[in-house]
Amino acid sequence: MEHPGTVYNKPVINMKKLIFLLFLSSIASAQVAIGKEQVDGSGILDFPVGTTNGIILPRVLDSETMTTAEPGTMVFDLTTSRVKYFNGAWTDLSDKTGNSPTLIAGNDITTSGVIIGASSSTASGVLVLESADKALILPKITDPVTNVKSPAAGMICYDPTTKLICVYNGTEWFFWK
């Protein structure tokens, strides 16, 4: 039975609260722990060992029409159902076309995003990771094909056993060396 406020049997997180919490965390430290009490990794974001939750890339209607993309931006393009990367021009990173998800109607966040790792940034985005000496370390999920029961289109993680970056395109997983 579906209850209001849930999607895929997971509670919907109020985006304003999430942004506020990430903002508070970024003031206190250049590193943020997600899903655990303290940071023990060397990355700018630190995820728990043994997680089965990856990062969902931002879903955009059409990456080619984005006028404010910053170099290093990664998105899941709903028009093409492919993962794309921006470095002056959009590069298709997918080796297989998937299915675009049906988006749930809601309000776009029109306020500025959260910056982690610095007090300011020239980049724009909902979440900007800005650091001179730290990078994003993807959540580590061993065998995501088996262990992630309901992946979302645009989900990205790292499989430490196979040493591959794993991306779900809405239909199937594909892997980068």
Secondary structure as a PSIPRED ss2 file (coil, helix, strand):
# PSIPRED VFORMAT (PSIPRED V4.0)

   1 M C   1.000  0.000  0.000
   2 E C   1.000  0.000  0.000
   3 H C   1.000  0.000  0.000
   4 P C   1.000  0.000  0.000
   5 G C   1.000  0.000  0.000
   6 T E   0.000  0.000  1.000
   7 V E   0.000  0.000  1.000
   8 Y C   1.000  0.000  0.000
   9 N C   1.000  0.000  0.000
  10 K E   0.000  0.000  1.000
  11 P E   0.000  0.000  1.000
  12 V C   1.000  0.000  0.000
  13 I C   1.000  0.000  0.000
  14 N C   1.000  0.000  0.000
  15 M H   0.000  1.000  0.000
  16 K H   0.000  1.000  0.000
  17 K H   0.000  1.000  0.000
  18 L H   0.000  1.000  0.000
  19 I H   0.000  1.000  0.000
  20 F H   0.000  1.000  0.000
  21 L H   0.000  1.000  0.000
  22 L H   0.000  1.000  0.000
  23 F H   0.000  1.000  0.000
  24 L H   0.000  1.000  0.000
  25 S H   0.000  1.000  0.000
  26 S H   0.000  1.000  0.000
  27 I H   0.000  1.000  0.000
  28 A H   0.000  1.000  0.000
  29 S C   1.000  0.000  0.000
  30 A C   1.000  0.000  0.000
  31 Q C   1.000  0.000  0.000
  32 V E   0.000  0.000  1.000
  33 A E   0.000  0.000  1.000
  34 I C   1.000  0.000  0.000
  35 G C   1.000  0.000  0.000
  36 K C   1.000  0.000  0.000
  37 E C   1.000  0.000  0.000
  38 Q C   1.000  0.000  0.000
  39 V C   1.000  0.000  0.000
  40 D C   1.000  0.000  0.000
  41 G C   1.000  0.000  0.000
  42 S C   1.000  0.000  0.000
  43 G C   1.000  0.000  0.000
  44 I C   1.000  0.000  0.000
  45 L E   0.000  0.000  1.000
  46 D E   0.000  0.000  1.000
  47 F C   1.000  0.000  0.000
  48 P C   1.000  0.000  0.000
  49 V C   1.000  0.000  0.000
  50 G C   1.000  0.000  0.000
  51 T C   1.000  0.000  0.000
  52 T C   1.000  0.000  0.000
  53 N C   1.000  0.000  0.000
  54 G C   1.000  0.000  0.000
  55 I E   0.000  0.000  1.000
  56 I E   0.000  0.000  1.000
  57 L C   1.000  0.000  0.000
  58 P C   1.000  0.000  0.000
  59 R E   0.000  0.000  1.000
  60 V E   0.000  0.000  1.000
  61 L C   1.000  0.000  0.000
  62 D C   1.000  0.000  0.000
  63 S H   0.000  1.000  0.000
  64 E H   0.000  1.000  0.000
  65 T H   0.000  1.000  0.000
  66 M C   1.000  0.000  0.000
  67 T C   1.000  0.000  0.000
  68 T C   1.000  0.000  0.000
  69 A C   1.000  0.000  0.000
  70 E C   1.000  0.000  0.000
  71 P C   1.000  0.000  0.000
  72 G C   1.000  0.000  0.000
  73 T E   0.000  0.000  1.000
  74 M E   0.000  0.000  1.000
  75 V E   0.000  0.000  1.000
  76 F E   0.000  0.000  1.000
  77 D E   0.000  0.000  1.000
  78 L C   1.000  0.000  0.000
  79 T C   1.000  0.000  0.000
  80 T C   1.000  0.000  0.000
  81 S C   1.000  0.000  0.000
  82 R E   0.000  0.000  1.000
  83 V E   0.000  0.000  1.000
  84 K E   0.000  0.000  1.000
  85 Y E   0.000  0.000  1.000
  86 F E   0.000  0.000  1.000
  87 N C   1.000  0.000  0.000
  88 G C   1.000  0.000  0.000
  89 A C   1.000  0.000  0.000
  90 W E   0.000  0.000  1.000
  91 T E   0.000  0.000  1.000
  92 D E   0.000  0.000  1.000
  93 L C   1.000  0.000  0.000
  94 S C   1.000  0.000  0.000
  95 D C   1.000  0.000  0.000
  96 K C   1.000  0.000  0.000
  97 T C   1.000  0.000  0.000
  98 G C   1.000  0.000  0.000
  99 N C   1.000  0.000  0.000
 100 S C   1.000  0.000  0.000
 101 P C   1.000  0.000  0.000
 102 T C   1.000  0.000  0.000
 103 L C   1.000  0.000  0.000
 104 I C   1.000  0.000  0.000
 105 A C   1.000  0.000  0.000
 106 G C   1.000  0.000  0.000
 107 N C   1.000  0.000  0.000
 108 D C   1.000  0.000  0.000
 109 I C   1.000  0.000  0.000
 110 T C   1.000  0.000  0.000
 111 T C   1.000  0.000  0.000
 112 S C   1.000  0.000  0.000
 113 G C   1.000  0.000  0.000
 114 V E   0.000  0.000  1.000
 115 I E   0.000  0.000  1.000
 116 I E   0.000  0.000  1.000
 117 G C   1.000  0.000  0.000
 118 A C   1.000  0.000  0.000
 119 S C   1.000  0.000  0.000
 120 S C   1.000  0.000  0.000
 121 S C   1.000  0.000  0.000
 122 T C   1.000  0.000  0.000
 123 A C   1.000  0.000  0.000
 124 S C   1.000  0.000  0.000
 125 G C   1.000  0.000  0.000
 126 V C   1.000  0.000  0.000
 127 L E   0.000  0.000  1.000
 128 V E   0.000  0.000  1.000
 129 L E   0.000  0.000  1.000
 130 E C   1.000  0.000  0.000
 131 S C   1.000  0.000  0.000
 132 A C   1.000  0.000  0.000
 133 D C   1.000  0.000  0.000
 134 K C   1.000  0.000  0.000
 135 A C   1.000  0.000  0.000
 136 L C   1.000  0.000  0.000
 137 I C   1.000  0.000  0.000
 138 L C   1.000  0.000  0.000
 139 P C   1.000  0.000  0.000
 140 K E   0.000  0.000  1.000
 141 I C   1.000  0.000  0.000
 142 T C   1.000  0.000  0.000
 143 D C   1.000  0.000  0.000
 144 P H   0.000  1.000  0.000
 145 V H   0.000  1.000  0.000
 146 T H   0.000  1.000  0.000
 147 N H   0.000  1.000  0.000
 148 V C   1.000  0.000  0.000
 149 K C   1.000  0.000  0.000
 150 S C   1.000  0.000  0.000
 151 P C   1.000  0.000  0.000
 152 A C   1.000  0.000  0.000
 153 A C   1.000  0.000  0.000
 154 G C   1.000  0.000  0.000
 155 M E   0.000  0.000  1.000
 156 I E   0.000  0.000  1.000
 157 C E   0.000  0.000  1.000
 158 Y E   0.000  0.000  1.000
 159 D E   0.000  0.000  1.000
 160 P C   1.000  0.000  0.000
 161 T C   1.000  0.000  0.000
 162 T C   1.000  0.000  0.000
 163 K C   1.000  0.000  0.000
 164 L E   0.000  0.000  1.000
 165 I E   0.000  0.000  1.000
 166 C E   0.000  0.000  1.000
 167 V E   0.000  0.000  1.000
 168 Y E   0.000  0.000  1.000
 169 N C   1.000  0.000  0.000
 170 G C   1.000  0.000  0.000
 171 T C   1.000  0.000  0.000
 172 E C   1.000  0.000  0.000
 173 W E   0.000  0.000  1.000
 174 F E   0.000  0.000  1.000
 175 F E   0.000  0.000  1.000
 176 W E   0.000  0.000  1.000
 177 K C   1.000  0.000  0.000
